[in-house]
Amino acid sequence: MTGASEGRVVVPCFDSLALRDIPAPDHADVVLVPLPAGAPTDPVVWAETIFSPAAAPAWVKAMFGLRQALVGLIGVRRGGSGIFAVRETVGPEALIAADDRHLDFRAGVAVDGALRMVRVTTTVRLHGWRGRLYFAPVRLLHEPVTMAMLRRAARHLAS
């Protein structure tokens, strides 16, 4: 591909820390938004803002509240306050990782300053019937929830 305004060749490439631990996921998705002018390029700042309960849109908070109320019915632990803590950072990407009895979850938050994009890559490995039952409704909502959280973070970090 050639960038029209720059006249440079852009070779698409994709890699993520989220794929390192779960290279053959049961579920994966990628959402991205343009990096707002003046926003930081530190992936840890982005990850912490995206996954901050205080910064989540109201409807996403309601969905997380519903999740917390229902998961005990199938023997899944409620998420604690540190569930979305950044585990490590490699270059321009921060990794959030959580392993539990029903699934393993990874979210790689990458900031590409050259292409001016922020990307969240999610991978999930399901464990047994609990994982499949838990993730059936989550699968339908995961991408729109992640996109809403990423867009809210972009608005917050642009100011």
C-alpha positions in Angstrom: 0.0 0.0 0.0 1.2 3.5 -0.6 0.3 6.4 1.6 -1.2 9.0 -0.7 0.1 12.1 1.1 3.5 10.8 2.1 4.3 8.8 -1.0 5.7 6.0 1.2 5.1 2.3 1.1 3.3 1.0 4.1 3.7 -2.8 4.7 0.9 -4.1 6.9 2.3 -6.0 9.9 0.5 -7.3 12.9 1.8 -8.8 16.2 0.7 -8.5 19.8 1.7 -9.7 23.2 -1.9 -11.0 23.5 -1.0 -13.6 20.9 2.3 -14.7 22.6 0.6 -16.5 25.5 -2.5 -17.6 23.6 -1.4 -18.2 20.0 -4.5 -20.2 19.1 -7.3 -18.4 20.9 -10.9 -19.6 21.2 -11.8 -15.9 20.7 -9.9 -12.9 19.4 -10.7 -9.4 18.4 -8.9 -6.2 17.5 -10.2 -2.7 17.8 -8.4 0.5 17.0 -8.9 4.2 17.0 -6.8 7.1 15.6 -4.3 8.5 18.2 -5.7 11.9 19.1 -3.5 15.0 18.6 -1.7 15.8 21.9 -2.5 12.4 23.5 0.3 10.4 25.2 2.0 7.5 23.4 2.7 5.6 26.6 0.9 2.2 26.3 0.6 1.9 30.1 -1.2 5.2 30.3 -3.6 4.0 27.6 -4.2 0.6 29.2 -4.8 2.1 32.6 -7.2 4.6 31.1 -9.1 2.2 28.9 -9.6 -0.3 31.7 -10.3 2.2 34.5 -13.7 1.6 36.0 -14.1 5.3 36.6 -13.5 6.1 32.9 -15.9 3.5 31.5 -19.1 4.6 29.8 -22.2 4.3 32.0 -23.7 1.4 30.0 -20.3 -0.5 30.2 -20.3 0.0 34.0 -23.9 -1.5 34.1 -22.7 -4.5 32.0 -19.8 -5.1 34.4 -22.2 -4.8 37.4 -24.5 -7.4 35.8 -21.5 -9.7 35.2 -20.5 -9.4 38.8 -24.0 -10.2 40.0 -24.5 -13.3 37.8 -21.1 -15.1 37.5 -21.4 -16.7 40.9 -24.3 -18.7 39.6 -22.0 -20.8 37.4 -19.1 -20.9 39.9 -17.0 -18.2 38.3 -15.2 -15.8 40.7 -16.1 -12.1 40.6 -13.4 -9.9 39.2 -11.3 -8.0 41.7 -10.0 -4.5 41.6 -6.6 -5.5 40.1 -8.0 -7.8 37.4 -7.1 -5.3 34.6 -3.6 -4.3 36.0 -0.8 -4.1 33.4 1.4 -7.1 33.8 4.2 -6.1 31.5 5.3 -3.7 28.8 7.3 -4.5 25.7 8.1 -1.6 23.4 4.9 0.2 22.4 2.6 -2.4 23.9 1.2 -3.0 27.4 -0.2 -6.4 28.4 -3.1 -7.1 30.7 -3.4 -10.8 31.6 -5.8 -12.7 33.8 -6.0 -16.5 34.2 -8.9 -18.1 35.9 -10.7 -21.5 36.2 -13.1 -20.6 33.3 -10.8 -18.8 30.9 -7.4 -17.1 30.2 -7.6 -13.5 29.0 -5.0 -11.3 27.4 -5.4 -7.7 26.2 -2.5 -6.0 24.4 -2.8 -2.2 24.3 -0.4 -0.9 21.6 0.3 2.7 20.6 1.8 3.3 17.1 3.0 6.9 17.1 4.2 6.7 13.5 0.8 5.5 12.1 -1.0 7.5 14.8 -3.2 4.5 16.0 -4.1 2.9 19.3 -5.0 -0.8 19.2 -6.5 -3.2 21.7 -5.9 -6.9 20.8 -7.8 -9.4 22.9 -7.3 -13.2 23.1 -9.3 -15.7 25.2 -8.8 -19.4 25.9 -11.8 -21.0 27.3 -11.7 -23.8 30.0 -14.5 -26.3 30.1 -18.3 -25.8 30.3 -18.0 -22.8 32.6 -15.8 -21.0 30.1 -18.2 -21.8 27.2 -21.3 -20.8 29.2 -19.7 -17.6 30.6 -18.4 -16.5 27.2 -21.5 -17.1 25.1 -23.0 -13.7 25.9 -19.7 -12.0 26.4 -18.6 -13.0 22.8 -21.5 -10.9 21.4 -20.7 -7.8 23.5 -17.0 -7.9 23.8 -16.1 -5.9 20.7 -18.6 -3.1 21.2 -17.7 -2.8 24.9 -14.0 -2.7 24.1 -14.6 -0.1 21.3 -16.6 2.1 23.7 -13.9 1.9 26.4 -11.2 2.7 23.8 -13.2 5.7 22.4 -13.9 7.0 25.9 -10.2 6.7 26.7 -9.3 8.6 23.5 -11.6 11.5 24.4 -10.2 11.6 27.9 -6.5 11.5 26.9 -7.0 14.0 24.1 -7.9 16.7 26.6 
